[in-house]
Amino acid sequence: MSNRDKEVYFAKLAEQAERYDEMSEHMENVGKLGNELSMEERHLLTVAWQNAVGSRRAAWSVITSVAQEETNKGNNANAELAKEYCKKVEGEL
């Protein structure tokens, strides 16, 4: 099995396990090997990035909502903690 085939196989396994960050790493490795990506490889790369970014967007939305709720309740200390955590997620985006 070639290195390229191995990376694609690992990407498929990562997709099934819903480990999209690892999936994107494997597909990045495929891209670094040279040659144009096949249609299947392009699809795997797209799925990896969409899901990795999508989960972070969802997390950002939840954390932002919690921060707003804490502010509305007057829990400013918790709101600041939530905002701090939100910045971490924003950094990942």
GIUR-V873718 format. One record per residue. N is the residue number from 1. RES is the residue in one letter. PHI is phi in degrees with one decimal (NA if undefined). Layout:
n:N res:RES phi:PHI
n:N res:RES phi:PHI
This chain:
n:1 res:M phi:NA
n:2 res:S phi:-74.2
n:3 res:N phi:-59.4
n:4 res:R phi:-62.1
n:5 res:D phi:-61.3
n:6 res:K phi:-64.6
n:7 res:E phi:-64.6
n:8 res:V phi:-64.2
n:9 res:Y phi:-61.5
n:10 res:F phi:-63.1
n:11 res:A phi:-62.8
n:12 res:K phi:-65.1
n:13 res:L phi:-62.9
n:14 res:A phi:-62.2
n:15 res:E phi:-63.0
n:16 res:Q phi:-62.9
n:17 res:A phi:-87.0
n:18 res:E phi:57.2
n:19 res:R phi:-110.3
n:20 res:Y phi:-72.5
n:21 res:D phi:-64.3
n:22 res:E phi:-67.8
n:23 res:M phi:-59.3
n:24 res:S phi:-67.3
n:25 res:E phi:-62.6
n:26 res:H phi:-64.5
n:27 res:M phi:-72.2
n:28 res:E phi:-64.2
n:29 res:N phi:-61.9
n:30 res:V phi:-62.5
n:31 res:G phi:-63.2
n:32 res:K phi:-73.8
n:33 res:L phi:-74.5
n:34 res:G phi:92.1
n:35 res:N phi:64.2
n:36 res:E phi:-72.5
n:37 res:L phi:-72.1
n:38 res:S phi:-72.6
n:39 res:M phi:-60.6
n:40 res:E phi:-62.5
n:41 res:E phi:-65.9
n:42 res:R phi:-62.2
n:43 res:H phi:-62.9
n:44 res:L phi:-62.3
n:45 res:L phi:-63.2
n:46 res:T phi:-63.0
n:47 res:V phi:-60.7
n:48 res:A phi:-60.0
n:49 res:W phi:-69.2
n:50 res:Q phi:-61.0
n:51 res:N phi:-74.4
n:52 res:A phi:-63.4
n:53 res:V phi:-71.6
n:54 res:G phi:-60.6
n:55 res:S phi:-68.3
n:56 res:R phi:-70.2
n:57 res:R phi:-62.7
n:58 res:A phi:-63.5
n:59 res:A phi:-62.4
n:60 res:W phi:-59.3
n:61 res:S phi:-62.4
n:62 res:V phi:-64.0
n:63 res:I phi:-65.5
n:64 res:T phi:-62.1
n:65 res:S phi:-63.7
n:66 res:V phi:-63.1
n:67 res:A phi:-60.4
n:68 res:Q phi:-66.7
n:69 res:E phi:-62.3
n:70 res:E phi:-63.8
n:71 res:T phi:-63.2
n:72 res:N phi:-63.5
n:73 res:K phi:-79.7
n:74 res:G phi:89.1
n:75 res:N phi:-87.4
n:76 res:N phi:-64.3
n:77 res:A phi:-63.4
n:78 res:N phi:-66.9
n:79 res:A phi:-62.2
n:80 res:E phi:-66.5
n:81 res:L phi:-63.1
n:82 res:A phi:-64.5
n:83 res:K phi:-65.6
n:84 res:E phi:-62.7
n:85 res:Y phi:-66.0
n:86 res:C phi:-60.2
n:87 res:K phi:-63.9
n:88 res:K phi:-63.3
n:89 res:V phi:-65.7
n:90 res:E phi:-59.8
n:91 res:G phi:-63.9
n:92 res:E phi:-75.4
n:93 res:L phi:-76.8
